[in-house]
Amino acid sequence: MTDNELVGELVQRLMRVEHEIGLLREDRKNLLDEYKDKMDIKVFQAALRIAKIKAKLSSTSEDTLDSVLEVVENKFSIDWID
């Protein structure tokens, strides 16, 4: 296979992957839209991000995270904006 053929094959495969990523993003958006009238999607997404972060930590690191987070939150005067 020539270099030109390899490049062409690589471009085609990458374009297919990019297309599939676009379809998955659209599916994700549609799924969240389906639930937006049933729950607060922003709160859900924040909880999901937090859960993903905590899943990467060991249990001792998670305890440390909770302690540090409490201090950080107390330093901020968080005015909840609806």
C-alpha positions in Angstrom: 0.0 0.0 0.0 1.4 3.4 -0.9 1.7 6.4 1.4 -1.1 8.1 -0.5 -3.4 5.1 0.0 -2.5 4.9 3.7 -3.2 8.6 4.2 -6.5 8.3 2.3 -7.5 5.3 4.4 -6.6 7.1 7.6 -8.6 10.2 6.6 -11.7 8.1 5.7 -11.5 6.2 9.0 -11.0 9.4 11.0 -14.0 11.1 9.2 -16.2 8.1 10.1 -15.2 8.3 13.8 -15.8 12.1 13.8 -19.2 11.5 12.3 -20.0 8.9 14.9 -18.9 11.3 17.7 -21.3 13.9 16.3 -24.2 11.4 16.3 -23.4 10.4 19.9 -23.3 14.1 20.9 -26.7 14.6 19.3 -28.0 11.4 21.1 -26.7 12.8 24.4 -28.4 16.2 23.8 -31.7 14.5 23.0 -31.5 12.3 26.1 -30.9 15.3 28.3 -33.7 17.2 26.6 -36.1 14.2 27.3 -35.5 14.6 31.0 -35.3 18.4 31.3 -39.0 18.8 32.3 -38.7 15.9 34.8 -35.6 17.1 36.7 -33.1 19.9 37.0 -30.6 18.9 34.4 -27.9 21.4 35.5 -28.0 19.8 39.0 -27.8 16.3 37.5 -24.8 17.2 35.3 -23.0 18.8 38.3 -23.6 15.7 40.3 -22.4 13.5 37.5 -19.2 15.5 37.2 -18.6 15.2 40.9 -19.3 11.5 40.9 -16.8 11.0 38.1 -14.2 12.9 40.0 -14.8 11.0 43.2 -14.6 7.7 41.2 -11.1 8.5 40.2 -10.0 8.9 43.9 -9.1 6.4 46.5 -11.3 6.4 49.6 -8.7 8.3 51.7 -8.3 10.8 48.9 -12.1 11.2 48.7 -12.1 12.0 52.5 -9.4 14.6 51.9 -11.4 16.0 49.0 -14.5 16.4 51.1 -12.5 18.2 53.8 -10.7 20.5 51.3 -13.9 21.2 49.5 -15.7 22.2 52.7 -12.9 24.8 53.4 -13.0 26.1 49.9 -16.8 26.4 49.9 -16.6 28.3 53.3 -14.1 30.8 51.7 -16.5 31.6 48.9 -19.6 33.5 49.6 -21.7 31.5 47.2 -24.9 33.4 46.1 -27.0 30.8 44.4 -28.2 32.1 41.1 -31.3 30.5 39.7 
